[in-house]
Amino acid sequence: MAQAKKIDTKFRPEDLALPPRLTAPIKLIDGLMVVEAEIDGRRGAFFLDTGASSFVLNKARFAMPGTMAAPNPTAPMGVNGSVGAMSYYQVGRFDWEGLGFQNKEVPTVDLTQVEKKLNGTPLLGIIGYNLLNQYALTLDYRAGRVELRRPGTEDAAATAAAVPLLTVPFTLRGHLPVLPFTLAGQTYDLALDTGAQSNLLDEQLAPALASRLRKSSQATLAGAGSATRQVVQGQLPEMQLAGKLAFRRQRTVFSDISHLNKTPGAASIQGIAGYPMLSQYRTTIDYVNKQLILTSW
């Protein structure tokens, strides 16, 4: 019989090698970011996904026969719910541009659907929130890179040159930053997620926004898990952050998001802001100071 085992997916600061800052090239595939890192002497591709709560490995490449981890409440979730059963793997050493850890058990999951979204890119794993939350993460899609900086290590000249268009505080709902966005005169709480190729709104909002939706069509939505569903998609001409900064031509999908609102006591969200929103400006998600910083390209 397989051994039941529960994996602690949290990292304490003392568990990690935390350089004060790092810059890493990204490969952008249909709005999703892939980076290269090394694990136990193997160098390969990792999906950089702030929507994943935890660092995970690809079960197909890091199998541990005869063991199975019990479902963990902090395990990563796909946009369609659970990623399914997990195993685990004992990592000797992981390194991503100096950020890393040693001698820790981590979950392994089926990443088949994620690899399909990445046009068949073979993945070693996913870098998620628990490796990023000690940093301010800057998404520089145009330059093809991400920057991680520990607050308090700012370069004075660079800071002066990049005057923000807008700085907005956010609340963390679990591992997801949540901010107020305005659509058609109504304000909705949306979570930020670099792993979302489109913005995702609750399907219950579709009737109210139908008259504004352009290029409407049906599509199949697939997440990290094996489940898929038929959804309505299109382009919303504009949404605003904190009623101040406009984001135009927003590719948006309407779907059931009830699985994202199952945490007891947590405030509900009405959707997810993904690549269409995050890529319009140079975006910094400062997890330490809990603020979103947007600057011009």
C-alpha positions, 0 to 999 in steps of 0.5 A: 500500500502506498504511504500517505505523506503530507508535504510542508510546502512552506519555506522559511527565510532561513530555508532559502539562499536569498540574494539581495537582487537577481535578474533572470531572462524569460522566454515568453510563450503565449503570455506565460513566462518560462525561466531556466534553473538547475536542480540536482545537476539538471538544468531545464525549464520552469514555469514562473507562476505567481498563481501557484502557491508553491514550488512543485516539480513535474511528476513525470521527471521526478517520480518516486514510486511507491509513495504518495502525498496526501492532499495538502490545503496549501497545494497549488491549484489550477484555474479549474481546481485541484491539480490532482494527486501528488507525490514528493521528491527529496531535492538535494539542491535547487538554484535559480540565479542564486535563489535556492534551497537544499535538502527539502522534500517538495511536491511533484504533480502532473504538469501535462496540461501546463506543458500543452499551454506552453506549446509542448515545452518540457518542464522540470517544475513550477516556481511559485509564491513560496520562492517569491514572497521575500521579494519585489518582483518586476515583470519586464516583458518588453526586455524579456526578463524579470527582476527580483529585489529585496526591499531595502536594496534599491539602486538610488539612480535606477529608482529616481529614473523610474517614477511610478505612474501608480502605486497601489496597496494590495491585500493578500488573499492566501498567496494572491495579491488582490486589488480593486478594478473598475469595469463599466462603472462597477468595482470588482476585486481581482487577484493578480496571476502571472500564470493567467494568459487572459483575464478571468472573470466570474461567469455571473458578470457576463450578462452585465458586460456582454454589450461591451465585449468585443470579438466574443467567441467560445473557447476551451479553458484548461488549467494545471489539472486535467479538467477543461470547460467551455467558456465565453471569451472576448476583449473588453475595451478598458478597465481601470485600477483603483479608478485611476490608471486605464488598461485597454484592449483586455482579453478576457474569459468568463468562467465559473470561479467558485473553486477560487472562493472556497477558503473559509473566512476569506473575502471573495474575488470576482476574477483574475487579472493576468497577462493582458493587464500585467503586460501593459506597463512595467509591473512590480509586485512587492510582496514584502510591502504589499504594493503594486507599482506600475511604471512606463516602459 
